[in-house]
């Protein structure tokens, strides 16, 4: 989080003014280059940052939560009224009273937009920063033509300690894969719901009762088998290599005390678990904080059922938004209380928003042309509104921003240069970010 008298990474306002806008944003320095110079002078604190992505699959209705239009015609504005937040002049929807009191810790990009209102391609676009090309198959898991944000972070920043750099909870979204970056940078998927009273993590919990000497003996036996296979079969193919990588990851997790502690959500304070909410979203947000605290670089929370084509208002009021309100507000407050908000960026988004016009089934349909993204921590100034939509929330009225711009902003603040290139398996260079621009208003 940025202090009111400074910019990202401790950059003081007087430093910014002394350089002048031409020096920062013009031809002499780009903003990422300026931040890089400041980082080099102070030590690379950005490389200690982590990212939590709360992905609301199906598409959050942002006109009912983040960007209400109380003066629009009834067939647009819906049933909910705006309420005040702890930041003067900013209002949210009435279903988010707890989040409204944490508004100073995050900001809203209300002028977010992209041109795809189909779940699979839009998912890929938001989770990678690249719109999928022809031939994209949304039915595959993973379906990545480009590496996900988490895989990029795992590749560029690497692990901290013995925990995985990239984790998906409660399971892996199909577009969270590593693509051409390979199995080494694929996520560890928990594949279990932290809200389950009997929650355990496969590959970690069973070995708690396994004698360390037996674990080492098993590892030695696997090594002997691998050597035999290589002798008998020659060069292993790519699939066999991937299997070996995943097996090694599983063994490392089984023998990691830090991982066992991080995934042991049952040891968490009962009061705090109550505040997050005893549901999949709430406990996944709590788990993400525990994982980041243990050293995980990126956690992606995959939360489903936001596709409110029917009974949008009843579903939001009864189930979805109260859970989001509890989980999101507690996550930001918890990170702040622990001194982790400066080093932990939190992104809350779906693949798109919902149609401003209410349909015949009291629902809202898919809508990519205009929606809102919430983001805070990790160098983002809280309590800001970036851009705005028109009077019916149909599309940006100013400052449109796209997934490429979000990717450029996040990676820059995490210490990853957005113009750096990866080399695909075919030997083709591909930039980390596809021509995105840093969203300057966020800092």
C-alpha positions as CSV (number, residue, x, y, z in Angstrom):
1,X,0.0,0.0,0.0
2,X,1.3,3.5,-0.9
3,X,1.6,6.1,1.8
4,X,-0.2,9.4,1.0
5,X,3.1,11.2,0.8
6,X,4.8,8.8,-1.5
7,X,4.6,6.6,-4.6
8,X,5.2,2.9,-5.1
9,X,8.3,1.4,-3.4
10,X,8.8,4.4,-1.3
11,X,9.2,6.9,-4.1
12,X,8.6,10.3,-2.6
13,X,6.3,12.8,-4.3
14,X,9.1,15.3,-4.4
15,X,11.2,12.8,-6.4
16,X,8.4,12.5,-8.9
17,X,7.9,16.2,-9.3
18,X,11.6,16.8,-9.6
19,X,11.8,14.5,-12.6
20,X,8.7,16.0,-14.1
21,X,6.0,14.2,-16.1
22,X,8.1,14.2,-19.3
23,X,10.9,12.5,-17.5
24,X,8.7,9.8,-16.0
25,X,6.1,9.2,-18.7
26,X,7.7,10.6,-21.8
27,X,10.7,9.5,-23.9
28,X,13.4,9.7,-21.3
29,X,11.9,7.1,-18.9
30,X,8.9,4.9,-18.9
31,X,7.2,4.3,-15.6
32,X,8.5,0.7,-15.4
33,X,12.0,1.9,-16.1
34,X,11.7,4.6,-13.4
35,X,10.4,2.1,-10.9
36,X,13.3,-0.2,-11.9
37,X,15.8,2.5,-11.2
38,X,14.3,3.3,-7.8
39,X,14.2,-0.4,-7.0
40,X,17.9,-0.8,-7.9
41,X,18.8,2.1,-5.6
42,X,16.8,0.7,-2.6
43,X,17.2,-3.0,-3.0
44,X,14.7,-5.2,-4.9
45,X,11.8,-5.1,-2.5
46,X,9.4,-5.8,-5.4
47,X,10.7,-9.3,-5.7
48,X,9.4,-10.0,-2.2
49,X,5.8,-9.4,-3.3
50,X,3.1,-12.0,-3.9
51,X,-0.2,-12.0,-5.8
52,X,-3.6,-13.4,-4.8
53,X,-6.1,-13.7,-7.6
54,X,-9.7,-14.1,-6.5
55,X,-11.3,-15.3,-9.8
56,X,-15.1,-15.3,-9.7
57,X,-15.8,-17.6,-12.6
58,X,-19.0,-16.9,-14.4
59,X,-18.8,-13.2,-14.2
60,X,-19.5,-10.9,-11.2
61,X,-22.3,-8.4,-11.8
62,X,-20.4,-5.3,-11.2
63,X,-23.3,-3.0,-11.9
64,X,-24.8,-4.5,-8.7
65,X,-21.7,-4.3,-6.6
66,X,-18.9,-2.0,-7.7
67,X,-20.5,0.5,-10.1
68,X,-24.2,1.0,-9.3
69,X,-26.2,3.4,-11.5
70,X,-29.1,4.5,-9.2
71,X,-30.2,7.1,-11.7
72,X,-30.5,4.7,-14.7
73,X,-33.9,3.4,-15.8
74,X,-35.2,0.5,-13.7
75,X,-34.5,-2.1,-16.3
76,X,-30.8,-1.2,-15.9
77,X,-30.2,-0.2,-12.3
78,X,-31.7,-3.3,-10.6
79,X,-32.8,-3.7,-7.0
80,X,-29.8,-2.6,-5.0
81,X,-28.9,0.9,-3.6
82,X,-25.5,2.4,-3.1
83,X,-24.0,2.8,0.4
84,X,-21.1,5.0,1.6
85,X,-17.6,3.6,2.2
86,X,-14.8,4.7,4.5
87,X,-13.4,6.8,1.7
88,X,-15.5,10.0,1.2
89,X,-17.2,10.2,-2.2
90,X,-16.9,6.4,-3.0
91,X,-20.0,4.2,-2.8
92,X,-20.5,0.5,-3.3
93,X,-23.6,-1.7,-3.4
94,X,-25.6,-2.3,-0.3
95,X,-24.7,-6.0,-0.2
96,X,-21.1,-5.2,0.6
97,X,-21.2,-3.2,4.0
98,X,-18.0,-4.9,5.4
99,X,-16.0,-4.4,2.2
100,X,-17.1,-0.8,2.1
101,X,-15.3,-0.3,5.4
102,X,-12.0,-1.6,3.8
103,X,-12.3,0.7,0.7
104,X,-9.1,2.5,1.7
105,X,-7.1,-0.7,1.1
106,X,-8.1,-1.3,-2.5
107,X,-9.1,0.5,-5.7
108,X,-11.6,0.0,-8.4
109,X,-10.9,0.1,-12.2
110,X,-14.4,1.0,-13.3
111,X,-13.5,1.4,-17.0
112,X,-12.4,-2.1,-17.6
113,X,-13.3,-3.6,-21.0
114,X,-12.6,-6.3,-23.5
115,X,-14.3,-7.6,-26.6
116,X,-15.2,-11.2,-25.6
117,X,-18.3,-12.3,-23.7
118,X,-17.7,-16.0,-24.0
119,X,-16.6,-17.8,-20.8
120,X,-13.7,-19.8,-22.0
121,X,-11.8,-17.3,-24.2
122,X,-12.6,-14.5,-21.7
123,X,-11.2,-16.6,-18.8
124,X,-8.0,-17.2,-20.8
125,X,-7.8,-13.5,-21.6
126,X,-8.1,-12.3,-18.0
127,X,-5.8,-15.0,-16.5
128,X,-3.0,-14.6,-19.1
129,X,-3.3,-11.1,-20.5
130,X,-3.5,-12.7,-24.0
131,X,-6.6,-13.2,-26.0
132,X,-6.7,-16.8,-27.3
133,X,-6.0,-17.5,-31.0
134,X,-7.9,-19.6,-33.4
135,X,-8.0,-23.3,-32.3
136,X,-8.4,-22.5,-28.6
137,X,-10.2,-25.4,-26.9
138,X,-11.9,-24.2,-23.7
139,X,-12.8,-27.8,-22.8
140,X,-9.2,-28.8,-22.0
141,X,-7.5,-28.6,-18.6
142,X,-5.2,-26.9,-18.9
143,X,-6.2,-25.0,-22.1
144,X,-3.4,-22.4,-22.1
145,X,-2.1,-21.1,-25.3
146,X,-0.1,-18.6,-23.2
147,X,1.2,-19.0,-19.6
148,X,-1.0,-17.9,-16.8
149,X,0.0,-15.0,-14.6
150,X,0.9,-17.4,-11.8
151,X,3.2,-19.5,-14.1
152,X,4.9,-16.3,-15.2
153,X,5.5,-15.3,-11.6
154,X,6.8,-18.8,-10.8
155,X,9.2,-18.7,-13.7
156,X,10.5,-15.2,-13.1
157,X,10.6,-15.0,-9.3
158,X,11.0,-18.7,-8.4
159,X,10.2,-20.4,-5.1
160,X,10.8,-19.0,-1.6
161,X,11.7,-21.8,0.7
162,X,10.2,-25.2,0.4
163,X,6.6,-24.2,-0.6
164,X,5.5,-24.1,-4.2
165,X,5.7,-20.7,-5.9
166,X,2.3,-21.1,-7.5
167,X,-0.8,-22.7,-5.9
168,X,-4.4,-23.0,-7.1
169,X,-7.2,-23.5,-4.5
170,X,-9.6,-25.2,-4.1
171,X,-8.8,-26.5,-7.6
172,X,-7.1,-25.4,-10.8
173,X,-9.0,-23.2,-13.3
174,X,-8.5,-24.6,-16.8
175,X,-6.6,-21.4,-17.9
176,X,-4.2,-21.5,-15.0
177,X,-1.6,-23.6,-16.7
178,X,2.0,-23.0,-17.7
179,X,1.8,-23.5,-21.5
180,X,5.2,-23.4,-23.1
181,X,6.9,-22.6,-19.8
182,X,6.6,-26.3,-18.9
183,X,5.7,-28.5,-16.0
184,X,8.3,-26.8,-13.7
185,X,6.1,-23.7,-13.6
186,X,2.7,-25.3,-13.5
187,X,0.6,-24.7,-10.3
188,X,0.2,-27.0,-7.4
189,X,-3.5,-27.6,-7.3
190,X,-4.9,-28.4,-3.8
191,X,-7.9,-30.3,-5.2
192,X,-9.8,-30.1,-2.0
193,X,-12.1,-27.5,-0.4
194,X,-10.7,-25.7,2.6
195,X,-14.2,-25.3,3.9
196,X,-14.6,-29.1,4.3
197,X,-14.5,-30.1,8.0
198,X,-12.2,-33.0,7.0
199,X,-10.0,-30.9,4.7
200,X,-6.6,-32.4,3.9
201,X,-4.2,-31.9,1.1
202,X,-3.1,-34.9,-0.9
203,X,0.7,-35.4,-1.1
204,X,1.1,-33.5,2.1
205,X,-1.1,-34.8,4.9
206,X,-0.7,-38.6,4.5
207,X,3.1,-38.5,5.0
208,X,2.7,-36.9,8.4
209,X,2.8,-40.4,9.8
210,X,5.5,-41.6,7.5
211,X,8.9,-42.2,9.1
212,X,11.5,-39.9,7.4
213,X,13.8,-42.8,6.9
214,X,11.1,-44.7,5.0
215,X,10.4,-41.6,2.9
216,X,14.1,-41.4,1.9
217,X,14.2,-45.1,1.1
218,X,11.2,-44.6,-1.2
219,X,12.9,-41.7,-2.9
220,X,16.1,-43.8,-3.4
221,X,13.9,-46.7,-4.9
222,X,12.3,-44.2,-7.3
223,X,15.7,-43.0,-8.4
224,X,16.8,-46.6,-9.1
225,X,13.6,-47.3,-11.1
226,X,14.1,-44.0,-13.1
227,X,17.7,-45.0,-13.9
228,X,16.6,-48.4,-15.1
229,X,13.9,-46.9,-17.3
230,X,16.4,-44.5,-18.9
231,X,18.8,-47.3,-19.6
232,X,16.1,-49.5,-21.1
233,X,14.2,-46.9,-23.0
234,X,16.8,-44.3,-23.8
235,X,15.8,-40.7,-24.0
236,X,12.6,-40.0,-22.1
237,X,9.9,-38.2,-24.0
238,X,8.4,-35.0,-22.8
239,X,5.4,-36.5,-21.1
240,X,7.7,-38.8,-19.0
241,X,9.8,-35.8,-18.1
242,X,6.7,-33.9,-16.9
243,X,5.6,-36.9,-14.8
244,X,9.0,-36.9,-13.2
245,X,8.8,-33.2,-12.4
246,X,5.4,-33.5,-10.8
247,X,6.5,-36.5,-8.8
248,X,9.5,-34.6,-7.5
249,X,7.2,-31.7,-6.6
250,X,5.0,-34.1,-4.6
251,X,8.0,-35.5,-2.7
252,X,9.3,-32.1,-1.9
253,X,5.9,-31.1,-0.5
254,X,5.6,-34.3,1.5
255,X,8.9,-33.6,3.3
256,X,8.4,-29.8,3.7
257,X,7.5,-28.7,7.3
258,X,6.6,-25.2,6.0
259,X,4.1,-26.7,3.5
260,X,2.5,-28.8,6.2
261,X,2.1,-25.8,8.4
262,X,0.8,-23.6,5.6
263,X,-1.9,-26.1,4.5
264,X,-3.0,-26.9,8.1
265,X,-6.0,-24.5,8.1
266,X,-7.5,-26.4,11.1
267,X,-4.8,-24.7,13.3
268,X,-6.2,-21.3,12.4
269,X,-8.0,-19.2,15.0
270,X,-11.7,-20.1,15.0
271,X,-12.8,-16.5,15.3
272,X,-10.8,-15.5,12.2
273,X,-12.2,-18.5,10.3
274,X,-15.7,-17.3,11.2
275,X,-14.9,-13.9,9.9
276,X,-13.7,-15.2,6.6
277,X,-16.9,-17.3,6.3
278,X,-17.3,-21.1,6.5
279,X,-17.7,-21.5,2.8
280,X,-15.4,-22.3,-0.1
281,X,-14.6,-18.7,-1.0
282,X,-14.0,-17.6,2.6
283,X,-11.8,-20.4,3.6
284,X,-9.9,-20.3,0.3
285,X,-9.1,-16.6,0.9
286,X,-7.9,-17.6,4.4
287,X,-5.8,-20.4,2.9
288,X,-4.3,-17.9,0.4
289,X,-3.2,-15.7,3.2
290,X,-1.5,-18.6,5.0
291,X,0.2,-19.7,1.8
292,X,1.5,-16.2,1.0
293,X,2.7,-15.9,4.6
294,X,4.6,-19.2,4.1
295,X,6.3,-17.9,0.9
296,X,4.0,-18.8,-2.0
297,X,4.4,-16.2,-4.8
298,X,1.0,-16.5,-6.4
299,X,-2.3,-18.1,-5.3
300,X,-5.3,-18.3,-7.7
301,X,-8.7,-18.9,-6.0
302,X,-11.1,-20.5,-8.4
303,X,-14.7,-19.7,-7.3
304,X,-17.6,-20.7,-9.4
305,X,-21.4,-20.1,-10.0
306,X,-21.3,-16.4,-10.7
307,X,-23.2,-17.0,-14.0
308,X,-26.4,-15.3,-13.0
309,X,-28.6,-15.5,-16.1
310,X,-31.6,-16.3,-13.9
311,X,-32.7,-14.7,-10.6
312,X,-29.6,-12.5,-10.5
313,X,-30.8,-10.4,-7.6
314,X,-32.0,-13.2,-5.4
315,X,-28.8,-15.2,-6.0
316,X,-26.6,-12.3,-5.3
317,X,-28.5,-11.3,-2.1
318,X,-28.9,-14.8,-0.7
319,X,-25.6,-16.5,-1.5
320,X,-22.9,-15.0,-3.5
321,X,-22.3,-11.4,-2.5
322,X,-22.5,-11.9,1.3
323,X,-19.8,-14.6,1.0
324,X,-17.6,-12.3,-1.1
325,X,-18.2,-9.4,1.3
326,X,-17.0,-11.4,4.3
327,X,-14.1,-13.0,2.5
328,X,-12.8,-9.9,0.7
329,X,-13.1,-7.5,3.6
330,X,-11.5,-9.9,6.0
331,X,-8.6,-10.7,3.6
332,X,-7.7,-7.1,3.2
333,X,-8.0,-6.4,6.9
334,X,-6.1,-9.5,7.9
335,X,-3.2,-8.7,5.5
336,X,-3.1,-5.2,6.8
337,X,-3.1,-6.2,10.4
338,X,-0.2,-8.6,9.8
339,X,1.9,-6.0,7.9
340,X,1.5,-8.0,4.7
341,X,-0.6,-5.7,2.5
342,X,2.5,-3.8,1.2
343,X,3.9,-7.1,-0.1
344,X,0.7,-8.8,-1.2
345,X,-1.3,-7.7,-4.2
346,X,-5.0,-8.9,-4.3
347,X,-7.0,-8.9,-7.6
348,X,-10.7,-9.6,-7.5
349,X,-12.4,-10.2,-10.8
350,X,-14.4,-12.4,-13.0
351,X,-13.9,-13.0,-16.7
352,X,-16.3,-10.2,-17.5
353,X,-19.3,-8.4,-16.0
354,X,-23.0,-8.9,-16.6
355,X,-25.4,-7.1,-19.0
356,X,-26.6,-3.7,-17.7
357,X,-30.0,-4.4,-19.1
358,X,-31.9,-7.0,-17.0
359,X,-33.2,-10.0,-19.1
360,X,-36.7,-11.6,-19.0
361,X,-35.6,-14.0,-16.3
362,X,-34.6,-11.3,-13.8
363,X,-31.0,-12.1,-14.7
364,X,-28.1,-10.5,-16.4
365,X,-26.1,-12.1,-19.2
366,X,-22.4,-12.0,-20.2
367,X,-20.9,-8.6,-20.8
368,X,-17.3,-7.9,-21.7
369,X,-17.6,-4.3,-23.0
370,X,-17.7,-2.7,-19.6
371,X,-17.1,-3.9,-16.1
372,X,-15.1,-3.3,-12.9
373,X,-11.9,-4.9,-11.5
374,X,-10.9,-4.5,-7.8
375,X,-7.2,-4.5,-6.9
376,X,-5.2,-3.5,-3.8
377,X,-2.0,-4.0,-1.9
378,X,1.4,-4.8,-3.3
379,X,2.1,-1.2,-4.4
380,X,-1.5,-0.2,-5.4
381,X,-2.8,2.9,-3.8
382,X,-6.1,2.2,-2.0
383,X,-9.3,4.3,-2.0
384,X,-9.2,5.2,-5.7
385,X,-11.6,5.0,-8.6
386,X,-10.0,4.7,-12.0
387,X,-12.1,5.6,-15.0
388,X,-15.9,5.4,-15.2
389,X,-18.6,3.9,-17.3
390,X,-21.5,5.7,-19.1
391,X,-24.8,6.4,-17.4
392,X,-26.0,2.8,-17.9
393,X,-22.7,1.0,-17.2
394,X,-22.6,-0.3,-20.7
395,X,-19.0,0.7,-21.7
396,X,-16.2,3.0,-20.5
397,X,-16.9,6.7,-20.7
398,X,-13.2,7.4,-20.2
399,X,-9.8,5.8,-19.7
400,X,-10.6,2.3,-21.0
401,X,-8.3,-0.4,-19.7
402,X,-7.9,-4.0,-20.9
403,X,-6.4,-7.3,-19.6
404,X,-3.1,-6.4,-21.2
405,X,-2.9,-3.2,-19.1
406,X,-3.8,-5.1,-16.0
407,X,-1.0,-7.6,-16.7
408,X,1.5,-4.9,-17.4
409,X,0.7,-3.2,-14.1
410,X,0.7,-6.3,-11.9
411,X,3.9,-7.7,-13.3
412,X,5.7,-4.4,-13.1
413,X,4.8,-4.0,-9.5
414,X,5.9,-7.6,-8.8
415,X,9.3,-6.8,-10.2
416,X,8.8,-8.5,-13.6
417,X,9.7,-6.4,-16.7
418,X,6.6,-6.6,-19.0
419,X,8.6,-6.3,-22.2
420,X,10.9,-9.2,-21.4
421,X,10.4,-12.2,-23.8
422,X,10.0,-15.9,-23.3
423,X,11.0,-18.4,-26.0
424,X,8.4,-21.0,-26.9
425,X,9.1,-24.6,-27.7
426,X,9.2,-23.7,-31.4
427,X,11.9,-21.1,-30.7
428,X,9.6,-18.1,-31.1
429,X,10.0,-15.1,-28.8
430,X,6.8,-13.9,-27.0
431,X,6.7,-10.9,-24.7
432,X,5.5,-11.5,-21.2
433,X,2.9,-8.7,-21.7
434,X,1.1,-8.1,-25.0
435,X,1.7,-4.3,-25.4
436,X,-0.1,-3.4,-22.2
437,X,0.3,0.0,-20.6
438,X,0.9,0.6,-16.9
439,X,-2.2,1.9,-15.2
440,X,-0.6,5.0,-13.7
441,X,-3.7,6.1,-11.7
442,X,-3.3,3.1,-9.4
443,X,-0.2,4.5,-7.8
